[in-house]
Amino acid sequence: MVVFYILTPVALILAGLGVAAFFWSVRTGQYDDVETPAIRILLEDDADHPES
């Protein structure tokens, strides 16, 4: 039963850190462009294929 007194605050702290990390990532614009990363693999990059 004593383990619940230890695990409950630890779980709440970890959950709080996860929520804080999520809000930080939204605030810094990590989720602004959801289309480009999915199609970037399909686009040809000229730096990878030199034409010499």
mmCIF entry with sequence, helices, sheets and N, C-alpha, C, O atoms, coordinates in Angstrom:
data_MODEL
# 
_entry.id   MODEL 
# 
_entity.id                         1 
_entity.type                       polymer 
_entity.pdbx_number_of_molecules   1 
# 
_entity_poly.entity_id                      1 
_entity_poly.type                           'polypeptide(L)' 
_entity_poly.nstd_linkage                   no 
_entity_poly.nstd_monomer                   no 
_entity_poly.pdbx_seq_one_letter_code       MVVFYILTPVALILAGLGVAAFFWSVRTGQYDDVETPAIRILLEDDADHPES 
_entity_poly.pdbx_seq_one_letter_code_can   MVVFYILTPVALILAGLGVAAFFWSVRTGQYDDVETPAIRILLEDDADHPES 
_entity_poly.pdbx_strand_id                 A 
# 
loop_
_entity_poly_seq.entity_id 
_entity_poly_seq.num 
_entity_poly_seq.mon_id 
_entity_poly_seq.hetero 
1 1  MET n 
1 2  VAL n 
1 3  VAL n 
1 4  PHE n 
1 5  TYR n 
1 6  ILE n 
1 7  LEU n 
1 8  THR n 
1 9  PRO n 
1 10 VAL n 
1 11 ALA n 
1 12 LEU n 
1 13 ILE n 
1 14 LEU n 
1 15 ALA n 
1 16 GLY n 
1 17 LEU n 
1 18 GLY n 
1 19 VAL n 
1 20 ALA n 
1 21 ALA n 
1 22 PHE n 
1 23 PHE n 
1 24 TRP n 
1 25 SER n 
1 26 VAL n 
1 27 ARG n 
1 28 THR n 
1 29 GLY n 
1 30 GLN n 
1 31 TYR n 
1 32 ASP n 
1 33 ASP n 
1 34 VAL n 
1 35 GLU n 
1 36 THR n 
1 37 PRO n 
1 38 ALA n 
1 39 ILE n 
1 40 ARG n 
1 41 ILE n 
1 42 LEU n 
1 43 LEU n 
1 44 GLU n 
1 45 ASP n 
1 46 ASP n 
1 47 ALA n 
1 48 ASP n 
1 49 HIS n 
1 50 PRO n 
1 51 GLU n 
1 52 SER n 
# 
_struct_asym.id          A 
_struct_asym.entity_id   1 
# 
loop_
_struct_conf.conf_type_id 
_struct_conf.id 
_struct_conf.pdbx_PDB_helix_id 
_struct_conf.beg_label_comp_id 
_struct_conf.beg_label_asym_id 
_struct_conf.beg_label_seq_id 
_struct_conf.pdbx_beg_PDB_ins_code 
_struct_conf.end_label_comp_id 
_struct_conf.end_label_asym_id 
_struct_conf.end_label_seq_id 
_struct_conf.pdbx_end_PDB_ins_code 
_struct_conf.beg_auth_comp_id 
_struct_conf.beg_auth_asym_id 
_struct_conf.beg_auth_seq_id 
_struct_conf.end_auth_comp_id 
_struct_conf.end_auth_asym_id 
_struct_conf.end_auth_seq_id 
_struct_conf.pdbx_PDB_helix_class 
_struct_conf.details 
_struct_conf.pdbx_PDB_helix_length 
HELX_P HELX_P1 AA1 VAL A 2  ? ARG A 27 ? VAL A 2  ARG A 27 1 ? 26 
HELX_P HELX_P2 AA2 THR A 36 ? ILE A 39 ? THR A 36 ILE A 39 1 ? 4  
HELX_P HELX_P3 AA3 ARG A 40 ? LEU A 42 ? ARG A 40 LEU A 42 5 ? 3  
# 
_struct_conf_type.id          HELX_P 
_struct_conf_type.criteria    ? 
_struct_conf_type.reference   ? 
# 
loop_
_atom_site.group_PDB 
_atom_site.id 
_atom_site.type_symbol 
_atom_site.label_atom_id 
_atom_site.label_alt_id 
_atom_site.label_comp_id 
_atom_site.label_asym_id 
_atom_site.label_entity_id 
_atom_site.label_seq_id 
_atom_site.pdbx_PDB_ins_code 
_atom_site.Cartn_x 
_atom_site.Cartn_y 
_atom_site.Cartn_z 
_atom_site.occupancy 
_atom_site.B_iso_or_equiv 
_atom_site.pdbx_formal_charge 
_atom_site.auth_seq_id 
_atom_site.auth_comp_id 
_atom_site.auth_asym_id 
_atom_site.auth_atom_id 
_atom_site.pdbx_PDB_model_num 
ATOM 1   N N  . MET A 1 1  ? 0.811  -1.191 0.000   1.00 0.00 ? 1  MET A N  1 
ATOM 2   C CA . MET A 1 1  ? 0.000  0.000  0.000   1.00 0.00 ? 1  MET A CA 1 
ATOM 3   C C  . MET A 1 1  ? 0.861  1.265  0.000   1.00 0.00 ? 1  MET A C  1 
ATOM 4   O O  . MET A 1 1  ? 0.462  2.300  -0.534  1.00 0.00 ? 1  MET A O  1 
ATOM 5   N N  . VAL A 1 2  ? 2.034  1.168  0.599   1.00 0.00 ? 2  VAL A N  1 
ATOM 6   C CA . VAL A 1 2  ? 2.932  2.308  0.666   1.00 0.00 ? 2  VAL A CA 1 
ATOM 7   C C  . VAL A 1 2  ? 3.427  2.686  -0.734  1.00 0.00 ? 2  VAL A C  1 
ATOM 8   O O  . VAL A 1 2  ? 3.722  3.851  -1.003  1.00 0.00 ? 2  VAL A O  1 
ATOM 9   N N  . VAL A 1 3  ? 3.513  1.709  -1.602  1.00 0.00 ? 3  VAL A N  1 
ATOM 10  C CA . VAL A 1 3  ? 4.006  1.966  -2.946  1.00 0.00 ? 3  VAL A CA 1 
ATOM 11  C C  . VAL A 1 3  ? 3.096  2.927  -3.705  1.00 0.00 ? 3  VAL A C  1 
ATOM 12  O O  . VAL A 1 3  ? 3.564  3.632  -4.599  1.00 0.00 ? 3  VAL A O  1 
ATOM 13  N N  . PHE A 1 4  ? 1.823  2.969  -3.375  1.00 0.00 ? 4  PHE A N  1 
ATOM 14  C CA . PHE A 1 4  ? 0.902  3.912  -4.024  1.00 0.00 ? 4  PHE A CA 1 
ATOM 15  C C  . PHE A 1 4  ? 1.221  5.348  -3.648  1.00 0.00 ? 4  PHE A C  1 
ATOM 16  O O  . PHE A 1 4  ? 1.015  6.255  -4.455  1.00 0.00 ? 4  PHE A O  1 
ATOM 17  N N  . TYR A 1 5  ? 1.715  5.570  -2.451  1.00 0.00 ? 5  TYR A N  1 
ATOM 18  C CA . TYR A 1 5  ? 2.098  6.917  -2.023  1.00 0.00 ? 5  TYR A CA 1 
ATOM 19  C C  . TYR A 1 5  ? 3.335  7.404  -2.767  1.00 0.00 ? 5  TYR A C  1 
ATOM 20  O O  . TYR A 1 5  ? 3.577  8.608  -2.854  1.00 0.00 ? 5  TYR A O  1 
ATOM 21  N N  . ILE A 1 6  ? 4.103  6.486  -3.293  1.00 0.00 ? 6  ILE A N  1 
ATOM 22  C CA . ILE A 1 6  ? 5.294  6.846  -4.073  1.00 0.00 ? 6  ILE A CA 1 
ATOM 23  C C  . ILE A 1 6  ? 4.946  6.934  -5.554  1.00 0.00 ? 6  ILE A C  1 
ATOM 24  O O  . ILE A 1 6  ? 5.346  7.883  -6.228  1.00 0.00 ? 6  ILE A O  1 
ATOM 25  N N  . LEU A 1 7  ? 4.207  5.958  -6.063  1.00 0.00 ? 7  LEU A N  1 
ATOM 26  C CA . LEU A 1 7  ? 3.936  5.901  -7.499  1.00 0.00 ? 7  LEU A CA 1 
ATOM 27  C C  . LEU A 1 7  ? 2.942  6.960  -7.973  1.00 0.00 ? 7  LEU A C  1 
ATOM 28  O O  . LEU A 1 7  ? 3.036  7.425  -9.109  1.00 0.00 ? 7  LEU A O  1 
ATOM 29  N N  . THR A 1 8  ? 2.000  7.344  -7.126  1.00 0.00 ? 8  THR A N  1 
ATOM 30  C CA . THR A 1 8  ? 1.015  8.348  -7.544  1.00 0.00 ? 8  THR A CA 1 
ATOM 31  C C  . THR A 1 8  ? 1.670  9.694  -7.850  1.00 0.00 ? 8  THR A C  1 
ATOM 32  O O  . THR A 1 8  ? 1.409  10.245 -8.920  1.00 0.00 ? 8  THR A O  1 
ATOM 33  N N  . PRO A 1 9  ? 2.505  10.254 -6.974  1.00 0.00 ? 9  PRO A N  1 
ATOM 34  C CA . PRO A 1 9  ? 3.167  11.511 -7.336  1.00 0.00 ? 9  PRO A CA 1 
ATOM 35  C C  . PRO A 1 9  ? 4.114  11.372 -8.529  1.00 0.00 ? 9  PRO A C  1 
ATOM 36  O O  . PRO A 1 9  ? 4.217  12.280 -9.353  1.00 0.00 ? 9  PRO A O  1 
ATOM 37  N N  . VAL A 1 10 ? 4.801  10.239 -8.617  1.00 0.00 ? 10 VAL A N  1 
ATOM 38  C CA . VAL A 1 10 ? 5.705  10.025 -9.748  1.00 0.00 ? 10 VAL A CA 1 
ATOM 39  C C  . VAL A 1 10 ? 4.914  9.990  -11.053 1.00 0.00 ? 10 VAL A C  1 
ATOM 40  O O  . VAL A 1 10 ? 5.336  10.581 -12.047 1.00 0.00 ? 10 VAL A O  1 
ATOM 41  N N  . ALA A 1 11 ? 3.784  9.311  -11.061 1.00 0.00 ? 11 ALA A N  1 
ATOM 42  C CA . ALA A 1 11 ? 2.953  9.241  -12.253 1.00 0.00 ? 11 ALA A CA 1 
ATOM 43  C C  . ALA A 1 11 ? 2.399  10.614 -12.611 1.00 0.00 ? 11 ALA A C  1 
ATOM 44  O O  . ALA A 1 11 ? 2.349  10.971 -13.788 1.00 0.00 ? 11 ALA A O  1 
ATOM 45  N N  . LEU A 1 12 ? 1.988  11.380 -11.621 1.00 0.00 ? 12 LEU A N  1 
ATOM 46  C CA . LEU A 1 12 ? 1.474  12.728 -11.886 1.00 0.00 ? 12 LEU A CA 1 
ATOM 47  C C  . LEU A 1 12 ? 2.555  13.657 -12.417 1.00 0.00 ? 12 LEU A C  1 
ATOM 48  O O  . LEU A 1 12 ? 2.291  14.485 -13.289 1.00 0.00 ? 12 LEU A O  1 
ATOM 49  N N  . ILE A 1 13 ? 3.762  13.525 -11.900 1.00 0.00 ? 13 ILE A N  1 
ATOM 50  C CA . ILE A 1 13 ? 4.877  14.343 -12.399 1.00 0.00 ? 13 ILE A CA 1 
ATOM 51  C C  . ILE A 1 13 ? 5.207  13.971 -13.843 1.00 0.00 ? 13 ILE A C  1 
ATOM 52  O O  . ILE A 1 13 ? 5.409  14.853 -14.677 1.00 0.00 ? 13 ILE A O  1 
ATOM 53  N N  . LEU A 1 14 ? 5.262  12.684 -14.143 1.00 0.00 ? 14 LEU A N  1 
ATOM 54  C CA . LEU A 1 14 ? 5.542  12.253 -15.517 1.00 0.00 ? 14 LEU A CA 1 
ATOM 55  C C  . LEU A 1 14 ? 4.441  12.687 -16.475 1.00 0.00 ? 14 LEU A C  1 
ATOM 56  O O  . LEU A 1 14 ? 4.721  13.102 -17.599 1.00 0.00 ? 14 LEU A O  1 
ATOM 57  N N  . ALA A 1 15 ? 3.197  12.594 -16.036 1.00 0.00 ? 15 ALA A N  1 
ATOM 58  C CA . ALA A 1 15 ? 2.089  13.051 -16.886 1.00 0.00 ? 15 ALA A CA 1 
ATOM 59  C C  . ALA A 1 15 ? 2.178  14.552 -17.114 1.00 0.00 ? 15 ALA A C  1 
ATOM 60  O O  . ALA A 1 15 ? 1.944  15.027 -18.225 1.00 0.00 ? 15 ALA A O  1 
ATOM 61  N N  . GLY A 1 16 ? 2.513  15.295 -16.077 1.00 0.00 ? 16 GLY A N  1 
ATOM 62  C CA . GLY A 1 16 ? 2.673  16.740 -16.220 1.00 0.00 ? 16 GLY A CA 1 
ATOM 63  C C  . GLY A 1 16 ? 3.796  17.099 -17.170 1.00 0.00 ? 16 GLY A C  1 
ATOM 64  O O  . GLY A 1 16 ? 3.669  18.035 -17.960 1.00 0.00 ? 16 GLY A O  1 
ATOM 65  N N  . LEU A 1 17 ? 4.904  16.360 -17.100 1.00 0.00 ? 17 LEU A N  1 
ATOM 66  C CA . LEU A 1 17 ? 6.010  16.596 -18.027 1.00 0.00 ? 17 LEU A CA 1 
ATOM 67  C C  . LEU A 1 17 ? 5.598  16.302 -19.468 1.00 0.00 ? 17 LEU A C  1 
ATOM 68  O O  . LEU A 1 17 ? 5.991  17.018 -20.389 1.00 0.00 ? 17 LEU A O  1 
ATOM 69  N N  . GLY A 1 18 ? 4.810  15.254 -19.658 1.00 0.00 ? 18 GLY A N  1 
ATOM 70  C CA . GLY A 1 18 ? 4.332  14.931 -21.000 1.00 0.00 ? 18 GLY A CA 1 
ATOM 71  C C  . GLY A 1 18 ? 3.413  16.000 -21.556 1.00 0.00 ? 18 GLY A C  1 
ATOM 72  O O  . GLY A 1 18 ? 3.514  16.357 -22.729 1.00 0.00 ? 18 GLY A O  1 
ATOM 73  N N  . VAL A 1 19 ? 2.521  16.511 -20.730 1.00 0.00 ? 19 VAL A N  1 
ATOM 74  C CA . VAL A 1 19 ? 1.618  17.584 -21.165 1.00 0.00 ? 19 VAL A CA 1 
ATOM 75  C C  . VAL A 1 19 ? 2.409  18.851 -21.451 1.00 0.00 ? 19 VAL A C  1 
ATOM 76  O O  . VAL A 1 19 ? 2.133  19.544 -22.430 1.00 0.00 ? 19 VAL A O  1 
ATOM 77  N N  . ALA A 1 20 ? 3.390  19.163 -20.609 1.00 0.00 ? 20 ALA A N  1 
ATOM 78  C CA . ALA A 1 20 ? 4.223  20.346 -20.833 1.00 0.00 ? 20 ALA A CA 1 
ATOM 79  C C  . ALA A 1 20 ? 5.024  20.214 -22.130 1.00 0.00 ? 20 ALA A C  1 
ATOM 80  O O  . ALA A 1 20 ? 5.154  21.185 -22.877 1.00 0.00 ? 20 ALA A O  1 
ATOM 81  N N  . ALA A 1 21 ? 5.557  19.029 -22.402 1.00 0.00 ? 21 ALA A N  1 
ATOM 82  C CA . ALA A 1 21 ? 6.304  18.818 -23.647 1.00 0.00 ? 21 ALA A CA 1 
ATOM 83  C C  . ALA A 1 21 ? 5.389  18.953 -24.855 1.00 0.00 ? 21 ALA A C  1 
ATOM 84  O O  . ALA A 1 21 ? 5.799  19.487 -25.886 1.00 0.00 ? 21 ALA A O  1 
ATOM 85  N N  . PHE A 1 22 ? 4.153  18.475 -24.741 1.00 0.00 ? 22 PHE A N  1 
ATOM 86  C CA . PHE A 1 22 ? 3.214  18.608 -25.847 1.00 0.00 ? 22 PHE A CA 1 
ATOM 87  C C  . PHE A 1 22 ? 2.902  20.074 -26.122 1.00 0.00 ? 22 PHE A C  1 
ATOM 88  O O  . PHE A 1 22 ? 2.929  20.508 -27.273 1.00 0.00 ? 22 PHE A O  1 
ATOM 89  N N  . PHE A 1 23 ? 2.603  20.842 -25.069 1.00 0.00 ? 23 PHE A N  1 
ATOM 90  C CA . PHE A 1 23 ? 2.295  22.257 -25.270 1.00 0.00 ? 23 PHE A CA 1 
ATOM 91  C C  . PHE A 1 23 ? 3.506  23.026 -25.789 1.00 0.00 ? 23 PHE A C  1 
ATOM 92  O O  . PHE A 1 23 ? 3.351  23.957 -26.580 1.00 0.00 ? 23 PHE A O  1 
ATOM 93  N N  . TRP A 1 24 ? 4.713  22.650 -25.355 1.00 0.00 ? 24 TRP A N  1 
ATOM 94  C CA . TRP A 1 24 ? 5.914  23.289 -25.870 1.00 0.00 ? 24 TRP A CA 1 
ATOM 95  C C  . TRP A 1 24 ? 6.069  23.016 -27.367 1.00 0.00 ? 24 TRP A C  1 
ATOM 96  O O  . TRP A 1 24 ? 6.408  23.917 -28.134 1.00 0.00 ? 24 TRP A O  1 
ATOM 97  N N  . SER A 1 25 ? 5.821  21.773 -27.778 1.00 0.00 ? 25 SER A N  1 
ATOM 98  C CA . SER A 1 25 ? 5.979  21.434 -29.194 1.00 0.00 ? 25 SER A CA 1 
ATOM 99  C C  . SER A 1 25 ? 4.927  22.129 -30.050 1.00 0.00 ? 25 SER A C  1 
ATOM 100 O O  . SER A 1 25 ? 5.217  22.514 -31.183 1.00 0.00 ? 25 SER A O  1 
ATOM 101 N N  . VAL A 1 26 ? 3.726  22.293 -29.539 1.00 0.00 ? 26 VAL A N  1 
ATOM 102 C CA . VAL A 1 26 ? 2.692  23.021 -30.290 1.00 0.00 ? 26 VAL A CA 1 
ATOM 103 C C  . VAL A 1 26 ? 3.060  24.495 -30.374 1.00 0.00 ? 26 VAL A C  1 
ATOM 104 O O  . VAL A 1 26 ? 2.905  25.112 -31.428 1.00 0.00 ? 26 VAL A O  1 
ATOM 105 N N  . ARG A 1 27 ? 3.542  25.061 -29.285 1.00 0.00 ? 27 ARG A N  1 
ATOM 106 C CA . ARG A 1 27 ? 3.880  26.477 -29.264 1.00 0.00 ? 27 ARG A CA 1 
ATOM 107 C C  . ARG A 1 27 ? 5.053  26.803 -30.179 1.00 0.00 ? 27 ARG A C  1 
ATOM 108 O O  . ARG A 1 27 ? 5.102  27.893 -30.749 1.00 0.00 ? 27 ARG A O  1 
ATOM 109 N N  . THR A 1 28 ? 6.003  25.873 -30.331 1.00 0.00 ? 28 THR A N  1 
ATOM 110 C CA . THR A 1 28 ? 7.168  26.136 -31.171 1.00 0.00 ? 28 THR A CA 1 
ATOM 111 C C  . THR A 1 28 ? 6.936  25.775 -32.634 1.00 0.00 ? 28 THR A C  1 
ATOM 112 O O  . THR A 1 28 ? 7.840  25.941 -33.452 1.00 0.00 ? 28 THR A O  1 
ATOM 113 N N  . GLY A 1 29 ? 5.736  25.279 -32.986 1.00 0.00 ? 29 GLY A N  1 
ATOM 114 C CA . GLY A 1 29 ? 5.404  25.060 -34.386 1.00 0.00 ? 29 GLY A CA 1 
ATOM 115 C C  . GLY A 1 29 ? 5.784  23.699 -34.925 1.00 0.00 ? 29 GLY A C  1 
ATOM 116 O O  . GLY A 1 29 ? 5.953  23.561 -36.136 1.00 0.00 ? 29 GLY A O  1 
ATOM 117 N N  . GLN A 1 30 ? 5.926  22.697 -34.093 1.00 0.00 ? 30 GLN A N  1 
ATOM 118 C CA . GLN A 1 30 ? 6.317  21.377 -34.563 1.00 0.00 ? 30 GLN A CA 1 
ATOM 119 C C  . GLN A 1 30 ? 5.234  20.708 -35.398 1.00 0.00 ? 30 GLN A C  1 
ATOM 120 O O  . GLN A 1 30 ? 5.536  19.827 -36.203 1.00 0.00 ? 30 GLN A O  1 
ATOM 121 N N  . TYR A 1 31 ? 3.982  21.107 -35.223 1.00 0.00 ? 31 TYR A N  1 
ATOM 122 C CA . TYR A 1 31 ? 2.871  20.463 -35.928 1.00 0.00 ? 31 TYR A CA 1 
ATOM 123 C C  . TYR A 1 31 ? 2.269  21.360 -36.997 1.00 0.00 ? 31 TYR A C  1 
ATOM 124 O O  . TYR A 1 31 ? 1.161  21.095 -37.462 1.00 0.00 ? 31 TYR A O  1 
ATOM 125 N N  . ASP A 1 32 ? 2.970  22.416 -37.400 1.00 0.00 ? 32 ASP A N  1 
ATOM 126 C CA . ASP A 1 32 ? 2.419  23.352 -38.374 1.00 0.00 ? 32 ASP A CA 1 
ATOM 127 C C  . ASP A 1 32 ? 2.317  22.741 -39.767 1.00 0.00 ? 32 ASP A C  1 
ATOM 128 O O  . ASP A 1 32 ? 1.303  22.925 -40.441 1.00 0.00 ? 32 ASP A O  1 
ATOM 129 N N  . ASP A 1 33 ? 3.332  22.026 -40.209 1.00 0.00 ? 33 ASP A N  1 
ATOM 130 C CA . ASP A 1 33 ? 3.353  21.483 -41.564 1.00 0.00 ? 33 ASP A CA 1 
ATOM 131 C C  . ASP A 1 33 ? 3.262  19.960 -41.485 1.00 0.00 ? 33 ASP A C  1 
ATOM 132 O O  . ASP A 1 33 ? 4.254  19.286 -41.209 1.00 0.00 ? 33 ASP A O  1 
ATOM 133 N N  . VAL A 1 34 ? 2.073  19.431 -41.726 1.00 0.00 ? 34 VAL A N  1 
ATOM 134 C CA . VAL A 1 34 ? 1.902  17.980 -41.655 1.00 0.00 ? 34 VAL A CA 1 
ATOM 135 C C  . VAL A 1 34 ? 1.898  17.331 -43.040 1.00 0.00 ? 34 VAL A C  1 
ATOM 136 O O  . VAL A 1 34 ? 1.900  16.104 -43.135 1.00 0.00 ? 34 VAL A O  1 
ATOM 137 N N  . GLU A 1 35 ? 1.892  18.113 -44.099 1.00 0.00 ? 35 GLU A N  1 
ATOM 138 C CA . GLU A 1 35 ? 1.846  17.560 -45.454 1.00 0.00 ? 35 GLU A CA 1 
ATOM 139 C C  . GLU A 1 35 ? 3.237  17.322 -46.041 1.00 0.00 ? 35 GLU A C  1 
ATOM 140 O O  . GLU A 1 35 ? 3.476  16.270 -46.634 1.00 0.00 ? 35 GLU A O  1 
ATOM 141 N N  . THR A 1 36 ? 4.141  18.256 -45.892 1.00 0.00 ? 36 THR A N  1 
ATOM 142 C CA . THR A 1 36 ? 5.442  18.180 -46.553 1.00 0.00 ? 36 THR A CA 1 
ATOM 143 C C  . THR A 1 36 ? 6.267  16.962 -46.142 1.00 0.00 ? 36 THR A C  1 
ATOM 144 O O  . THR A 1 36 ? 6.827  16.311 -47.024 1.00 0.00 ? 36 THR A O  1 
ATOM 145 N N  . PRO A 1 37 ? 6.377  16.614 -44.866 1.00 0.00 ? 37 PRO A N  1 
ATOM 146 C CA . PRO A 1 37 ? 7.187  15.438 -44.532 1.00 0.00 ? 37 PRO A CA 1 
ATOM 147 C C  . PRO A 1 37 ? 6.683  14.153 -45.184 1.00 0.00 ? 37 PRO A C  1 
ATOM 148 O O  . PRO A 1 37 ? 7.475  13.252 -45.461 1.00 0.00 ? 37 PRO A O  1 
ATOM 149 N N  . ALA A 1 38 ? 5.392  14.056 -45.429 1.00 0.00 ? 38 ALA A N  1 
ATOM 150 C CA . ALA A 1 38 ? 4.861  12.843 -46.038 1.00 0.00 ? 38 ALA A CA 1 
ATOM 151 C C  . ALA A 1 38 ? 5.202  12.743 -47.514 1.00 0.00 ? 38 ALA A C  1 
ATOM 152 O O  . ALA A 1 38 ? 5.345  11.638 -48.037 1.00 0.00 ? 38 ALA A O  1 
ATOM 153 N N  . ILE A 1 39 ? 5.336  13.877 -48.199 1.00 0.00 ? 39 ILE A N  1 
ATOM 154 C CA . ILE A 1 39 ? 5.619  13.819 -49.640 1.00 0.00 ? 39 ILE A CA 1 
ATOM 155 C C  . ILE A 1 39 ? 7.075  14.134 -49.963 1.00 0.00 ? 39 ILE A C  1 
ATOM 156 O O  . ILE A 1 39 ? 7.471  14.068 -51.127 1.00 0.00 ? 39 ILE A O  1 
ATOM 157 N N  . ARG A 1 40 ? 7.877  14.474 -48.962 1.00 0.00 ? 40 ARG A N  1 
ATOM 158 C CA . ARG A 1 40 ? 9.273  14.827 -49.212 1.00 0.00 ? 40 ARG A CA 1 
ATOM 159 C C  . ARG A 1 40 ? 10.043 13.664 -49.825 1.00 0.00 ? 40 ARG A C  1 
ATOM 160 O O  . ARG A 1 40 ? 10.948 13.887 -50.629 1.00 0.00 ? 40 ARG A O  1 
ATOM 161 N N  . ILE A 1 41 ? 9.710  12.448 -49.469 1.00 0.00 ? 41 ILE A N  1 
ATOM 162 C CA . ILE A 1 41 ? 10.403 11.281 -49.997 1.00 0.00 ? 41 ILE A CA 1 
ATOM 163 C C  . ILE A 1 41 ? 10.125 11.108 -51.495 1.00 0.00 ? 41 ILE A C  1 
ATOM 164 O O  . ILE A 1 41 ? 10.924 10.506 -52.212 1.00 0.00 ? 41 ILE A O  1 
ATOM 165 N N  . LEU A 1 42 ? 9.006  11.631 -51.956 1.00 0.00 ? 42 LEU A N  1 
ATOM 166 C CA . LEU A 1 42 ? 8.643  11.479 -53.356 1.00 0.00 ? 42 LEU A CA 1 
ATOM 167 C C  . LEU A 1 42 ? 9.272  12.540 -54.253 1.00 0.00 ? 42 LEU A C  1 
ATOM 168 O O  . LEU A 1 42 ? 9.354  12.347 -55.466 1.00 0.00 ? 42 LEU A O  1 
ATOM 169 N N  . LEU A 1 43 ? 9.710  13.638 -53.689 1.00 0.00 ? 43 LEU A N  1 
ATOM 170 C CA . LEU A 1 43 ? 10.296 14.723 -54.465 1.00 0.00 ? 43 LEU A CA 1 
ATOM 171 C C  . LEU A 1 43 ? 11.762 14.435 -54.739 1.00 0.00 ? 43 LEU A C  1 
ATOM 172 O O  . LEU A 1 43 ? 12.483 13.962 -53.861 1.00 0.00 ? 43 LEU A O  1 
ATOM 173 N N  . GLU A 1 44 ? 12.201 14.718 -55.955 1.00 0.00 ? 44 GLU A N  1 
ATOM 174 C CA . GLU A 1 44 ? 13.601 14.516 -56.286 1.00 0.00 ? 44 GLU A CA 1 
ATOM 175 C C  . GLU A 1 44 ? 14.422 15.700 -55.821 1.00 0.00 ? 44 GLU A C  1 
ATOM 176 O O  . GLU A 1 44 ? 14.003 16.850 -55.947 1.00 0.00 ? 44 GLU A O  1 
ATOM 177 N N  . ASP A 1 45 ? 15.585 15.410 -55.285 1.00 0.00 ? 45 ASP A N  1 
ATOM 178 C CA . ASP A 1 45 ? 16.482 16.446 -54.817 1.00 0.00 ? 45 ASP A CA 1 
ATOM 179 C C  . ASP A 1 45 ? 17.663 16.509 -55.768 1.00 0.00 ? 45 ASP A C  1 
ATOM 180 O O  . ASP A 1 45 ? 18.322 15.497 -56.008 1.00 0.00 ? 45 ASP A O  1 
ATOM 181 N N  . ASP A 1 46 ? 17.939 17.698 -56.318 1.00 0.00 ? 46 ASP A N  1 
ATOM 182 C CA . ASP A 1 46 ? 19.026 17.843 -57.290 1.00 0.00 ? 46 ASP A CA 1 
ATOM 183 C C  . ASP A 1 46 ? 20.395 17.619 -56.661 1.00 0.00 ? 46 ASP A C  1 
ATOM 184 O O  . ASP A 1 46 ? 21.327 17.233 -57.366 1.00 0.00 ? 46 ASP A O  1 
ATOM 185 N N  . ALA A 1 47 ? 20.546 17.841 -55.385 1.00 0.00 ? 47 ALA A N  1 
ATOM 186 C CA . ALA A 1 47 ? 21.838 17.658 -54.730 1.00 0.00 ? 47 ALA A CA 1 
ATOM 187 C C  . ALA A 1 47 ? 22.206 16.169 -54.648 1.00 0.00 ? 47 ALA A C  1 
ATOM 188 O O  . ALA A 1 47 ? 23.387 15.828 -54.586 1.00 0.00 ? 47 ALA A O  1 
ATOM 189 N N  . ASP A 1 48 ? 21.219 15.296 -54.647 1.00 0.00 ? 48 ASP A N  1 
ATOM 190 C CA . ASP A 1 48 ? 21.518 13.865 -54.572 1.00 0.00 ? 48 ASP A CA 1 
ATOM 191 C C  . ASP A 1 48 ? 21.917 13.284 -55.928 1.00 0.00 ? 48 ASP A C  1 
ATOM 192 O O  . ASP A 1 48 ? 22.602 12.263 -55.982 1.00 0.00 ? 48 ASP A O  1 
ATOM 193 N N  . HIS A 1 49 ? 21.501 13.912 -57.008 1.00 0.00 ? 49 HIS A N  1 
ATOM 194 C CA . HIS A 1 49 ? 21.750 13.391 -58.357 1.00 0.00 ? 49 HIS A CA 1 
ATOM 195 C C  . HIS A 1 49 ? 22.447 14.453 -59.206 1.00 0.00 ? 49 HIS A C  1 
ATOM 196 O O  . HIS A 1 49 ? 21.790 15.182 -59.949 1.00 0.00 ? 49 HIS A O  1 
ATOM 197 N N  . PRO A 1 50 ? 23.781 14.546 -59.098 1.00 0.00 ? 50 PRO A N  1 
ATOM 198 C CA . PRO A 1 50 ? 24.477 15.527 -59.941 1.00 0.00 ? 50 PRO A CA 1 
ATOM 199 C C  . PRO A 1 50 ? 24.434 15.101 -61.411 1.00 0.00 ? 50 PRO A C  1 
ATOM 200 O O  . PRO A 1 50 ? 24.532 13.916 -61.731 1.00 0.00 ? 50 PRO A O  1 
ATOM 201 N N  . GLU A 1 51 ? 24.290 16.065 -62.273 1.00 0.00 ? 51 GLU A N  1 
ATOM 202 C CA . GLU A 1 51 ? 24.145 15.764 -63.708 1.00 0.00 ? 51 GLU A CA 1 
ATOM 203 C C  . GLU A 1 51 ? 25.450 15.978 -64.447 1.00 0.00 ? 51 GLU A C  1 
ATOM 204 O O  . GLU A 1 51 ? 25.452 16.588 -65.516 1.00 0.00 ? 51 GLU A O  1 
ATOM 205 N N  . SER A 1 52 ? 26.554 15.497 -63.914 1.00 0.00 ? 52 SER A N  1 
ATOM 206 C CA . SER A 1 52 ? 27.822 15.687 -64.615 1.00 0.00 ? 52 SER A CA 1 
ATOM 207 C C  . SER A 1 52 ? 28.364 14.396 -65.175 1.00 0.00 ? 52 SER A C  1 
ATOM 208 O O  . SER A 1 52 ? 29.428 14.390 -65.795 1.00 0.00 ? 52 SER A O  1 
# 
